[in-house]
Amino acid sequence: MAQMERVGPLVRQALTLRDEQGRTDLWLLEHSERVVQLSRAIAELPELQGRRMDLAALELAALCHDLGWAIQVQQGRFDRWQVLSRPTSDLQRELAAGWMVEQLAHLLSPDELERATETVRVCNNRTGAFLEARLLNEAENLDDIGLLHVLRQFRQVQAEGRPLEQLVSGWQRQQEYQYWEARINDCLRFEATRRLARRRLADVDGFIRGLAFGLDPTALARAAAEALPE
């Protein structure tokens, strides 16, 4: 879309974090770009055919919606490894919208900017007042389900010096309490997004089983015992 050609490079630069040595950290940028792609795909679902929506505002809001994290990393409020480690707050949404107003006003019309910033401001509410915000909420929740969530947990475990076994035990607790099924039912509204989320969770289950096997100190002894002739 034309407005993304105008503002995309500036937003992507703001979403690209740097470590202490100046090396690029694409964690936040790649998340935001995935949410853009998911938002587009959700907007094309059969249930939404014929619904009026501002696709340009949705796409811009999806790219900008988590800029608050980048702003607070620059302010020293968070370390890079903490980015996306918890749900984005209303304050962070407001910071993102404020950045859009300050940095993009000369590139967008007032109407374009207003709809996109309002979408960012209210997207934490899954029953929000207008469709673009609800679709953005759906896309972000979907991005948080699956192996990408495990990678987020891995970043946090490594940064905090905790053992890998905690990834396994944490997943097992979530399964025991049916955490993810409850989250799917609560946070996703379309059958297609729920179906995809459950497929992603099946992939996580296989990954965690493989990780648990790789961390099992008795695996070699058991494999050797299985190979012994009777």
C-alpha positions as CSV (number, residue, x, y, z in Angstrom):
1,M,0.0,0.0,0.0
2,A,1.2,3.5,-0.8
3,Q,1.2,4.8,2.8
4,M,3.4,1.8,3.9
5,E,5.9,2.7,1.2
6,R,6.1,6.1,2.7
7,V,6.3,5.2,6.4
8,G,7.5,1.6,6.4
9,P,11.3,2.3,6.4
10,L,11.0,4.8,9.2
11,V,8.9,2.4,11.4
12,R,11.2,-0.6,10.7
13,Q,14.2,1.4,11.7
14,A,12.5,2.3,15.0
15,L,11.6,-1.4,15.6
16,T,15.2,-2.6,15.0
17,L,16.9,-2.8,18.3
18,R,20.7,-2.8,19.0
19,D,22.8,-4.6,21.6
20,E,25.6,-3.0,23.5
21,Q,28.0,-3.6,20.7
22,G,25.7,-2.1,18.1
23,R,24.6,-5.4,16.6
24,T,21.2,-5.7,15.2
25,D,18.4,-7.4,17.2
26,L,15.4,-8.2,14.9
27,W,13.2,-9.8,17.5
28,L,10.7,-6.9,17.8
29,L,10.7,-6.1,14.1
30,E,10.1,-9.6,13.0
31,H,7.2,-10.0,15.4
32,S,5.6,-6.8,14.1
33,E,6.0,-7.9,10.5
34,R,4.4,-11.3,11.2
35,V,1.5,-9.5,12.8
36,V,1.1,-7.4,9.7
37,Q,1.0,-10.6,7.6
38,L,-1.4,-12.3,9.9
39,S,-3.7,-9.2,10.0
40,R,-3.9,-9.2,6.2
41,A,-4.7,-12.9,6.2
42,I,-7.4,-12.6,8.9
43,A,-9.0,-9.7,7.0
44,E,-9.4,-12.0,4.0
45,L,-11.3,-14.8,6.0
46,P,-14.7,-15.7,4.5
47,E,-16.5,-14.5,7.6
48,L,-15.3,-11.0,6.9
49,Q,-16.1,-10.8,3.2
50,G,-18.2,-7.7,2.6
51,R,-17.3,-6.1,5.9
52,R,-16.1,-2.5,5.6
53,M,-12.6,-1.9,7.0
54,D,-9.6,0.4,6.5
55,L,-7.0,-2.1,5.4
56,A,-4.3,0.6,5.1
57,A,-4.9,1.7,8.7
58,L,-4.9,-2.0,9.9
59,E,-1.6,-2.7,8.2
60,L,0.1,0.5,9.6
61,A,-1.3,-0.2,13.1
62,A,-0.1,-3.8,12.9
63,L,3.4,-2.6,12.1
64,C,3.5,0.1,14.8
65,H,1.5,-1.5,17.6
66,D,4.4,-2.6,19.7
67,L,6.7,0.4,19.2
68,G,6.2,1.1,22.9
69,W,8.6,-1.7,23.7
70,A,11.4,-0.1,21.5
71,I,10.8,3.3,23.1
72,Q,11.0,1.9,26.7
73,V,14.2,-0.1,25.8
74,Q,15.7,3.2,24.6
75,Q,14.6,4.8,27.8
76,G,16.3,2.1,29.9
77,R,13.0,0.8,31.3
78,F,13.6,-2.7,29.9
79,D,16.5,-4.8,28.7
80,R,16.3,-6.2,25.1
81,W,15.6,-9.7,26.3
82,Q,12.5,-8.6,28.1
83,V,10.8,-7.3,24.9
84,L,7.5,-9.2,24.4
85,S,8.1,-11.3,27.5
86,R,4.7,-10.2,28.8
87,P,1.5,-8.7,27.2
88,T,2.0,-5.2,25.9
89,S,0.4,-2.7,28.3
90,D,-2.0,0.1,27.5
91,L,0.8,2.6,28.3
92,Q,3.0,1.0,25.7
93,R,0.2,1.2,23.2
94,E,-0.1,4.9,24.0
95,L,3.6,5.4,23.6
96,A,3.4,3.8,20.2
97,A,0.5,6.0,19.1
98,G,2.3,9.1,20.4
99,W,5.4,8.1,18.3
100,M,3.3,7.7,15.2
101,V,1.8,11.2,15.7
102,E,5.2,12.8,16.2
103,Q,7.1,10.9,13.5
104,L,4.6,10.2,10.8
105,A,2.3,13.3,10.7
106,H,4.3,14.8,7.8
107,L,4.0,11.6,5.7
108,L,0.3,10.8,6.2
109,S,-3.0,12.7,6.0
110,P,-4.8,13.4,9.2
111,D,-7.5,10.8,8.5
112,E,-4.9,8.1,7.7
113,L,-3.0,8.8,10.9
114,E,-6.0,9.1,13.1
115,R,-7.5,5.7,12.2
116,A,-4.2,3.9,12.5
117,T,-3.3,5.5,15.9
118,E,-6.7,4.8,17.3
119,T,-6.4,1.2,16.2
120,V,-3.1,0.9,18.2
121,R,-4.6,2.6,21.3
122,V,-7.5,0.2,21.7
123,C,-6.2,-3.0,20.3
124,N,-5.7,-4.6,23.7
125,N,-9.5,-4.9,23.9
126,R,-10.6,-8.0,21.9
127,T,-14.1,-6.6,21.9
128,G,-13.0,-3.2,20.8
129,A,-15.2,-0.5,19.3
130,F,-14.2,-1.1,15.6
131,L,-13.2,-3.9,13.4
132,E,-9.5,-3.0,12.6
133,A,-8.6,-3.1,16.3
134,R,-10.3,-6.4,16.8
135,L,-8.4,-7.9,13.9
136,L,-5.1,-6.6,15.2
137,N,-5.9,-8.1,18.6
138,E,-6.6,-11.5,16.9
139,A,-3.4,-11.4,14.9
140,E,-1.2,-10.6,17.9
141,N,-2.8,-13.3,20.0
142,L,-2.2,-15.8,17.2
143,D,1.4,-14.9,16.9
144,D,1.9,-15.6,20.6
145,I,0.7,-19.2,20.2
146,G,3.1,-22.0,19.1
147,L,6.9,-22.4,18.8
148,L,7.4,-18.6,18.7
149,H,6.1,-18.5,22.3
150,V,8.7,-21.2,23.2
151,L,11.4,-19.0,21.7
152,R,10.3,-16.1,23.8
153,Q,10.5,-18.3,26.9
154,F,13.9,-19.5,25.8
155,R,15.2,-15.9,25.5
156,Q,14.0,-15.2,29.0
157,V,15.3,-18.4,30.5
158,Q,18.8,-17.8,29.0
159,A,18.9,-14.2,30.0
160,E,17.9,-15.0,33.6
161,G,20.4,-17.9,33.9
162,R,17.7,-20.5,34.5
163,P,18.0,-24.2,33.3
164,L,16.4,-25.5,30.1
165,E,14.4,-28.0,32.1
166,Q,12.1,-25.1,33.0
167,L,10.9,-24.9,29.4
168,V,9.8,-28.5,29.8
169,S,8.2,-28.2,33.2
170,G,6.5,-25.0,32.3
171,W,4.9,-26.6,29.2
172,Q,3.8,-29.6,31.2
173,R,2.1,-27.4,33.8
174,Q,0.3,-25.5,31.1
175,Q,-0.9,-28.7,29.6
176,E,-2.1,-30.0,33.0
177,Y,-4.2,-26.9,33.5
178,Q,-5.3,-26.7,29.9
179,Y,-3.9,-23.2,29.7
180,W,-3.6,-23.0,25.9
181,E,-7.0,-24.4,25.1
182,A,-8.6,-21.8,27.5
183,R,-6.6,-19.1,25.9
184,I,-7.6,-20.1,22.4
185,N,-11.3,-20.1,23.4
186,D,-10.9,-16.8,25.1
187,C,-8.6,-14.8,22.7
188,L,-9.4,-16.1,19.2
189,R,-12.8,-15.6,17.6
190,F,-12.5,-17.2,14.2
191,E,-12.6,-21.0,13.5
192,A,-9.6,-20.7,11.1
193,T,-7.4,-18.9,13.7
194,R,-8.3,-21.4,16.4
195,R,-7.6,-24.3,14.1
196,L,-4.2,-22.9,13.2
197,A,-3.4,-22.3,16.8
198,R,-4.2,-25.9,17.7
199,R,-1.9,-27.1,14.9
200,R,0.9,-24.9,16.3
201,L,0.4,-26.3,19.8
202,A,0.7,-29.8,18.4
203,D,4.1,-28.8,17.0
204,V,5.1,-27.4,20.4
205,D,4.1,-30.6,22.1
206,G,6.4,-32.6,19.7
207,F,9.2,-30.1,20.2
208,I,9.0,-30.2,24.0
209,R,8.9,-34.0,24.0
210,G,12.1,-34.0,21.9
211,L,13.7,-31.4,24.2
212,A,12.8,-33.5,27.3
213,F,14.3,-36.6,25.7
214,G,17.5,-34.6,24.8
215,L,17.8,-33.5,28.4
216,D,17.2,-36.9,29.9
217,P,20.4,-38.2,31.4
218,T,19.1,-41.8,31.5
219,A,18.3,-41.9,27.7
220,L,21.6,-43.5,26.7
221,A,21.5,-46.2,29.4
222,R,18.0,-47.1,28.4
223,A,18.9,-47.2,24.7
224,A,21.9,-49.5,25.5
225,A,19.7,-51.8,27.6
226,E,17.1,-52.0,24.8
227,A,19.9,-53.2,22.4
228,L,21.1,-56.1,24.7
229,P,20.1,-59.6,23.4
230,E,17.6,-61.4,25.5
